[in-house]
């Protein structure tokens, strides 16, 4: 039974991808963006603490920076998983990114 369910799911995914050939670049970009966000989400902890350290000092970085980093790890990972799970569908409209500033973790990073 489970093999049939997996087969039906794969056929459904392939059908959706083939039907959306006009959006092929956007589909693959959404999938790649989701995988990248999941893979790079742990770096948010270090980056956010570093940003807070540069702006407010080491005490703020060790408290608020760590909390902000941990929350951004969860946000980036959740958005990435959502984009991977929904990559064949144009949600949000026209496959636009959910996280826009930055869209990918390593964009505009000033370490």
C-alpha positions in Angstrom: 0.0 0.0 0.0 2.7 2.5 0.9 4.6 1.8 -2.4 1.5 2.7 -4.3 1.1 5.8 -2.3 4.7 6.9 -2.9 4.2 6.1 -6.7 1.1 8.2 -6.8 2.8 11.0 -5.0 5.8 10.9 -7.4 3.5 10.9 -10.5 1.6 13.8 -9.0 4.8 15.8 -8.4 6.0 15.1 -11.9 2.7 16.0 -13.4 2.7 19.4 -11.6 6.3 20.1 -12.7 5.5 19.2 -16.3 2.4 21.3 -16.3 4.3 24.3 -15.0 7.0 24.2 -17.6 6.6 28.0 -18.2 7.7 28.5 -14.6 10.6 26.0 -14.8 13.3 28.5 -13.7 11.1 29.8 -10.8 10.3 26.2 -9.6 14.0 25.2 -9.5 15.0 28.5 -7.9 12.4 28.0 -5.2 13.6 24.5 -4.5 17.2 25.7 -4.4 16.4 28.6 -2.2 14.6 26.3 0.2 17.5 23.8 0.4 20.0 26.7 0.8 17.9 28.2 3.6 17.7 24.9 5.5 21.4 24.2 5.0 22.6 27.6 6.1 20.1 28.3 8.9 22.6 27.3 11.7 24.9 30.2 10.6 22.2 32.7 11.7 23.1 32.1 15.3 26.7 33.2 14.9 25.8 36.0 12.4 23.1 37.6 14.5 25.3 37.5 17.7 28.1 39.1 15.6 25.8 41.9 14.4 24.5 42.7 17.9 28.1 42.6 19.2 29.1 45.2 16.6 26.2 47.5 17.3 25.6 47.1 21.0 28.6 45.3 22.6 29.5 41.9 23.9 27.0 41.7 26.8 24.1 42.4 24.4 25.6 39.8 22.0 25.7 37.2 24.7 22.1 37.7 25.6 20.0 39.3 23.0 22.2 38.4 20.1 22.0 34.7 20.9 18.2 34.8 21.3 17.8 36.7 18.0 20.2 34.3 16.3 18.3 31.2 17.6 14.9 32.7 16.5 16.4 33.4 13.0 17.7 29.8 12.8 14.1 28.6 13.4 12.6 31.1 10.9 15.1 30.4 8.1 14.8 26.6 8.6 11.0 26.7 8.7 10.8 28.9 5.6 13.3 26.7 3.8 11.3 23.5 4.6 8.1 25.3 3.5 9.7 26.2 0.2 11.1 22.7 -0.4 7.7 21.2 0.4 5.7 23.6 -1.8 8.2 24.1 -4.7 6.0 22.8 -7.5 3.2 25.3 -6.5 3.2 29.0 -7.3 2.7 29.9 -3.6 3.4 32.8 -2.8 2.4 34.4 -6.0 4.8 33.7 -8.9 7.2 31.7 -6.6 8.4 34.9 -4.8 10.6 34.4 -1.8 9.2 34.6 1.7 12.4 35.9 3.2 13.5 38.9 1.1 16.2 40.7 3.2 18.3 38.7 2.5 16.8 36.1 0.3 19.8 33.8 0.8 21.9 33.8 4.0 25.2 34.7 2.4 23.9 37.7 0.5 25.1 41.1 1.8 27.0 39.6 4.7 29.6 41.9 6.2 31.6 39.7 8.5 
